[in-house]
Amino acid sequence: MQQNDKARELLERLAHDDDFRARFEADPISVLQSLGVEVNDEARRTLAAGERRLPSKEEIEGSLDQMAADLTSKMNYLPHCY
């Protein structure tokens, strides 16, 4: 699977799958790894730091194309967490 496909899959599932969202909020590193995303040390620190809240499913859905392009261009795969 190409990187842009992984980013798109992540965002699609965050926009539509409540169980996936719950798993991602509880353990984002494991979820990313299950999608075949390599999580570097900087991303691990960011994901491990404190509480996070995902945008609503509607916010993700409304920004899906732009978020997927951003994630792919940065090769970061971190959804925008507040």
MDTraj code that builds the backbone (N, CA, C; nanometers):
import mdtraj as md
import numpy as np

residues = "MET GLN GLN ASN ASP LYS ALA ARG GLU LEU LEU GLU ARG LEU ALA HIS ASP ASP ASP PHE ARG ALA ARG PHE GLU ALA ASP PRO ILE SER VAL LEU GLN SER LEU GLY VAL GLU VAL ASN ASP GLU ALA ARG ARG THR LEU ALA ALA GLY GLU ARG ARG LEU PRO SER LYS GLU GLU ILE GLU GLY SER LEU ASP GLN MET ALA ALA ASP LEU THR SER LYS MET ASN TYR LEU PRO HIS CYS TYR".split()
xyz = np.array([
    [0.0852, -0.1177, 0.0000],
    [0.0000, 0.0000, 0.0000],
    [0.0896, 0.1237, 0.0000],
    [0.0575, 0.2186, -0.0853],
    [0.1368, 0.3402, -0.0920],
    [0.1040, 0.4326, 0.0245],
    [0.1948, 0.5262, 0.0498],
    [0.1801, 0.6155, 0.1642],
    [0.0513, 0.6956, 0.1583],
    [0.0160, 0.7479, 0.0406],
    [-0.1070, 0.8263, 0.0325],
    [-0.2296, 0.7392, 0.0572],
    [-0.2222, 0.6115, 0.0208],
    [-0.3326, 0.5194, 0.0491],
    [-0.3456, 0.4936, 0.1991],
    [-0.2320, 0.4818, 0.2683],
    [-0.2341, 0.4610, 0.4135],
    [-0.2939, 0.5821, 0.4842],
    [-0.2524, 0.7011, 0.4412],
    [-0.3055, 0.8240, 0.5013],
    [-0.4547, 0.8333, 0.4778],
    [-0.4979, 0.8039, 0.3577],
    [-0.6406, 0.8102, 0.3234],
    [-0.7191, 0.7079, 0.4053],
    [-0.6671, 0.5852, 0.4166],
    [-0.7352, 0.4822, 0.4949],
    [-0.7490, 0.5251, 0.6407],
    [-0.6415, 0.5770, 0.6973],
    [-0.6454, 0.6233, 0.8360],
    [-0.7559, 0.7271, 0.8538],
    [-0.7568, 0.8280, 0.7690],
    [-0.8552, 0.9348, 0.7826],
    [-0.9970, 0.8876, 0.7549],
    [-1.0148, 0.8015, 0.6556],
    [-1.1481, 0.7465, 0.6269],
    [-1.2020, 0.6714, 0.7485],
    [-1.1166, 0.5919, 0.8091],
    [-1.1616, 0.5141, 0.9255],
    [-1.1880, 0.6049, 1.0447],
    [-1.1056, 0.7092, 1.0629],
    [-1.1305, 0.8042, 1.1717],
    [-1.2595, 0.8832, 1.1478],
    [-1.2966, 0.9000, 1.0221],
    [-1.4179, 0.9742, 0.9884],
    [-1.5439, 0.8897, 0.9987],
    [-1.5304, 0.7564, 0.9962],
    [-1.6505, 0.6737, 0.9869],
    [-1.6619, 0.5585, 1.0863],
    [-1.5559, 0.5221, 1.1542],
    [-1.5543, 0.3990, 1.2350],
    [-1.5318, 0.4333, 1.3829],
    [-1.6390, 0.4266, 1.4612],
    [-1.6300, 0.4629, 1.6035],
    [-1.5340, 0.3732, 1.6812],
    [-1.5353, 0.2438, 1.6540],
    [-1.4452, 0.1514, 1.7225],
    [-1.2995, 0.1839, 1.6905],
    [-1.2713, 0.2112, 1.5646],
    [-1.1364, 0.2482, 1.5230],
    [-1.0928, 0.3770, 1.5917],
    [-1.1824, 0.4750, 1.5988],
    [-1.1510, 0.6014, 1.6662],
    [-1.1160, 0.5772, 1.8127],
    [-1.1939, 0.4924, 1.8780],
    [-1.1685, 0.4627, 2.0194],
    [-1.0328, 0.3943, 2.0365],
    [-1.0028, 0.2989, 1.9490],
    [-0.8723, 0.2312, 1.9560],
    [-0.7589, 0.3296, 1.9292],
    [-0.7784, 0.4197, 1.8330],
    [-0.6747, 0.5169, 1.8007],
    [-0.6503, 0.6104, 1.9187],
    [-0.7561, 0.6572, 1.9812],
    [-0.7387, 0.7464, 2.0958],
    [-0.6698, 0.6756, 2.2122],
    [-0.6975, 0.5461, 2.2298],
    [-0.6377, 0.4707, 2.3398],
    [-0.4917, 0.4344, 2.3131],
    [-0.4586, 0.3997, 2.1889],
    [-0.3230, 0.3535, 2.1578],
    [-0.2892, 0.3838, 2.0117],
    [-0.2633, 0.5099, 1.9809],
    [-0.2407, 0.5477, 1.8406],
    [-0.1198, 0.4798, 1.7770],
    [-0.0170, 0.4545, 1.8541],
    [0.1029, 0.3924, 1.7964],
    [0.0716, 0.2524, 1.7451],
    [0.0024, 0.1728, 1.8244],
    [-0.0329, 0.0368, 1.7806],
    [-0.1240, 0.0392, 1.6585],
    [-0.2177, 0.1317, 1.6572],
    [-0.3096, 0.1416, 1.5437],
    [-0.2324, 0.1797, 1.4172],
    [-0.1447, 0.2776, 1.4276],
    [-0.0659, 0.3169, 1.3110],
    [0.0203, 0.2012, 1.2615],
    [0.0835, 0.1309, 1.3535],
    [0.1663, 0.0169, 1.3144],
    [0.0822, -0.0918, 1.2481],
    [-0.0408, -0.1105, 1.2943],
    [-0.1272, -0.2121, 1.2331],
    [-0.1629, -0.1760, 1.0891],
    [-0.1532, -0.0481, 1.0558],
    [-0.1778, -0.0030, 0.9183],
    [-0.0507, -0.0054, 0.8343],
    [0.0593, -0.0473, 0.8960],
    [0.1856, -0.0530, 0.8240],
    [0.2605, 0.0779, 0.8218],
    [0.2258, 0.1674, 0.9131],
    [0.2929, 0.2970, 0.9215],
    [0.4089, 0.2863, 1.0197],
    [0.5266, 0.3260, 0.9747],
    [0.6428, 0.3272, 1.0629],
    [0.6344, 0.4522, 1.1503],
    [0.6386, 0.4330, 1.2803],
    [0.6266, 0.5449, 1.3751],
    [0.7658, 0.5772, 1.4285],
    [0.8179, 0.6940, 1.3887],
    [0.9528, 0.7319, 1.4323],
    [0.9501, 0.7843, 1.5757],
    [1.0684, 0.8102, 1.6300],
    [1.0798, 0.8531, 1.7705],
    [1.0066, 0.9841, 1.7977],
    [1.0173, 1.0787, 1.7060],
    [0.9483, 1.2075, 1.7251],
    [0.7968, 1.1882, 1.7302],
    [0.7454, 1.1061, 1.6412],
    [0.6016, 1.0784, 1.6402],
    [0.5599, 1.0055, 1.7680],
    [0.6428, 0.9136, 1.8150],
    [0.6127, 0.8438, 1.9413],
    [0.6024, 0.9421, 2.0576],
    [0.6963, 1.0352, 2.0641],
    [0.6924, 1.1350, 2.1724],
    [0.5664, 1.2209, 2.1618],
    [0.5337, 1.2627, 2.0414],
    [0.4150, 1.3457, 2.0210],
    [0.2888, 1.2703, 2.0609],
    [0.2789, 1.1467, 2.0188],
    [0.1595, 1.0668, 2.0482],
    [0.1500, 1.0293, 2.1955],
    [0.2633, 1.0153, 2.2609],
    [0.2639, 0.9762, 2.4014],
    [0.2405, 1.0950, 2.4948],
    [0.2553, 1.2150, 2.4443],
    [0.2474, 1.3354, 2.5279],
    [0.1026, 1.3734, 2.5559],
    [0.0618, 1.3490, 2.6772],
    [-0.0651, 1.4012, 2.7275],
    [-0.1904, 1.3534, 2.6579],
    [-0.2967, 1.4223, 2.6937],
    [-0.4287, 1.3916, 2.6426],
    [-0.4438, 1.4443, 2.5014],
    [-0.5231, 1.3776, 2.4232],
    [-0.5520, 1.4246, 2.2891],
    [-0.6998, 1.4011, 2.2604],
    [-0.7528, 1.4813, 2.1738],
    [-0.8918, 1.4668, 2.1328],
    [-0.8957, 1.4785, 1.9816],
    [-0.9520, 1.3782, 1.9194],
    [-0.9636, 1.3811, 1.7746],
    [-1.0698, 1.4814, 1.7323],
    [-1.0546, 1.5383, 1.6144],
    [-1.1632, 1.6194, 1.5605],
    [-1.2858, 1.5293, 1.5414],
    [-1.4013, 1.5882, 1.5315],
    [-1.5227, 1.5095, 1.5099],
    [-1.5142, 1.4368, 1.3760],
    [-1.5969, 1.3353, 1.3625],
    [-1.6016, 1.2627, 1.2359],
    [-1.6406, 1.3571, 1.1222],
    [-1.7303, 1.4495, 1.1511],
    [-1.7745, 1.5453, 1.0500],
    [-1.6612, 1.6397, 1.0074],
    [-1.5803, 1.6814, 1.1046],
    [-1.4656, 1.7684, 1.0720],
    [-1.3653, 1.6948, 0.9839],
    [-1.3394, 1.5698, 1.0167],
    [-1.2453, 1.4914, 0.9360],
    [-1.3029, 1.4708, 0.7963],
    [-1.4287, 1.4323, 0.7893],
    [-1.4939, 1.4080, 0.6602],
    [-1.4888, 1.5341, 0.5733],
    [-1.5163, 1.6502, 0.6331],
    [-1.5180, 1.7750, 0.5581],
    [-1.3815, 1.8187, 0.5090],
    [-1.2770, 1.7709, 0.5727],
    [-1.1404, 1.8109, 0.5374],
    [-1.0581, 1.6941, 0.4861],
    [-1.1235, 1.5869, 0.4514],
    [-1.0548, 1.4618, 0.4185],
    [-0.9485, 1.4785, 0.3101],
    [-0.9832, 1.5412, 0.2002],
    [-0.8867, 1.5538, 0.0903],
    [-0.7654, 1.6351, 0.1325],
    [-0.7896, 1.7477, 0.1993],
    [-0.6784, 1.8330, 0.2407],
    [-0.5926, 1.7640, 0.3464],
    [-0.6561, 1.6976, 0.4437],
    [-0.5806, 1.6292, 0.5488],
    [-0.4976, 1.5163, 0.4892],
    [-0.5544, 1.4398, 0.3966],
    [-0.4801, 1.3303, 0.3339],
    [-0.3598, 1.3851, 0.2577],
    [-0.3780, 1.4958, 0.1867],
    [-0.2663, 1.5560, 0.1133],
    [-0.1584, 1.6045, 0.2103],
    [-0.2001, 1.6665, 0.3213],
    [-0.1043, 1.7144, 0.4207],
    [-0.0256, 1.5984, 0.4810],
    [-0.0967, 1.4935, 0.5189],
    [-0.0295, 1.3795, 0.5813],
    [0.0669, 1.3130, 0.4845],
    [0.0246, 1.2982, 0.3616],
    [0.1095, 1.2334, 0.2623],
    [0.2333, 1.3173, 0.2329],
    [0.2161, 1.4478, 0.2204],
    [0.3307, 1.5321, 0.1871],
    [0.4315, 1.5368, 0.3007],
    [0.3847, 1.5271, 0.4232],
    [0.4747, 1.5307, 0.5382],
    [0.5250, 1.3920, 0.5760],
    [0.4619, 1.2889, 0.5197],
    [0.4931, 1.1509, 0.5537],
    [0.4904, 1.1336, 0.7062],
    [0.3958, 1.1973, 0.7681],
    [0.3877, 1.2027, 0.9125],
    [0.2787, 1.1108, 0.9648],
    [0.1656, 1.1058, 0.8979],
    [0.0531, 1.0202, 0.9319],
    [-0.0094, 1.0481, 1.0675],
    [0.0160, 1.1609, 1.1249],
    [-0.0486, 1.1947, 1.2518],
    [-0.1730, 1.2763, 1.2230],
    [-0.2898, 1.2286, 1.2629],
    [-0.4082, 1.3114, 1.2443],
    [-0.3995, 1.4334, 1.3327],
    [-0.4716, 1.5351, 1.2958],
    [-0.4709, 1.6569, 1.3767],
    [-0.5418, 1.6287, 1.5082],
    [-0.4717, 1.6342, 1.6161],
    [-0.5289, 1.6141, 1.7493],
    [-0.5267, 1.7470, 1.8213],
    [-0.6294, 1.7714, 1.8979],
    [-0.6377, 1.8960, 1.9733],
    [-0.5930, 1.8733, 2.1141],
])
top = md.Topology()
chain = top.add_chain()
for i, resn in enumerate(residues, 1):
    res = top.add_residue(resn, chain, resSeq=i)
    for name in ("N", "CA", "C"):
        top.add_atom(name, md.element.get_by_symbol(name[0]), res)
traj = md.Trajectory(xyz[None], top)
